Amino acid sequence: MRVLDDGAWISVDDDRKVRVSELWRLDASDLCDCALTDLVVENFQAVGVDGSTVEARVYGQCIACGEDGTTGWIPVGRVHGGSFAEIDRDAVRRPTDCSDG
């Protein structure tokens, strides 16, 4: 698991799985003051695994208020039976306490 193309993709087993330019709904008060942050993902800073949860620190901007910055660890997918499954794009994501992976 790694970040590719200057932070544009998360690769799992050399297969691009999660990309930037998506809109994520976050329950992340550390990024901005919005009740839910509508984050346009601009860059993956790091990727890690906590148990079966794949998480990333991302840089992006809230489209509601304009605040930008780097998030804490945000779930992007899970590993089940050796396969990667991406988090539902409509899900509200909440930061976790993943270590440096």
N, C-alpha and C positions, 0 to 999 in steps of 0.2 A: 504494500500500500504506500503510495507516494503522491506528491503534488507534481504535475507536469506543466510544461509550456508556460513558464514564468507565472505560475499560480492560476492558470486558466482551467485546469482539470484536476480531479482526483482520480488516480489510476489504481485499480485493483487487479493484481496479477497481469500487469501490462495491458489492461483493457480500460479505456476511458469510461468512467461511470457517472461522475457528477461534474457539472460544468458551471462556470460563472454566467452572469447575465440572466439569472433567474430571480424571481421575486419570492422571498421567504417571509412568512409571518412569524415574528419572534415575540415571546414573552420575556423581554430582556431589558429591564429598566436601567442597566448600566450603560446602554448605548444612547438612549434618548428618553425623553419624558413622555412619549406617547404610550397609551394604555397597551397597545400592541404595535410593535415596530414592523412596518412594511419595508423590508430590507432588500434592496437590489444588490445582489452579491457581485462584487467587482474583482475579488482576488482571494485565493486560498492562501493563508499564511502558514498553516501547519495542519497535519492530519495525524490522528492517533486512534488507538483502540482501547476501550475500557470494557473488558469482558467480551460480550458479543456486539457491543455498540461501537460503530465507527463514528468518530467525531472530528470536527474541524474548527479551527479558528479562522474566521473570514473577515475581510475588510469589505465594507459596503456603505451604502447611504440609505437612510430612511426617506422614502418618497413623500411622506406626509409632512415632516418638519424640516428636512434637509440636513439633519445631523449625520455626520459620517464618523467612522472609526472601526476599530477591530473588536470583534465579539470575544466572549469567553468561548469555551468549548461547546459547540452546537452539534447535536446528533444529525448525521447525514444518511445513515443507513445501519443495517444490522447484518451480521454474518450468521447464516443458518445452514448447518450441514455442509460447511465449506463454500457456500455460495453467498454472494453479496446481494442484498435487497435494499434498494433506496427507500428512504422515508417518503411517505405520501406527500406530494407537492402541496396539497391543501392543508396539511397538518400545521398546527401551531407548535413551533419548536421552542424548547426551553433549555437554557444553558445547563450544563452538568459540571461535575468536578473532576473531569478526566485529567490525569497527570500528563506529562510531556510525551506520552505514547511511546 
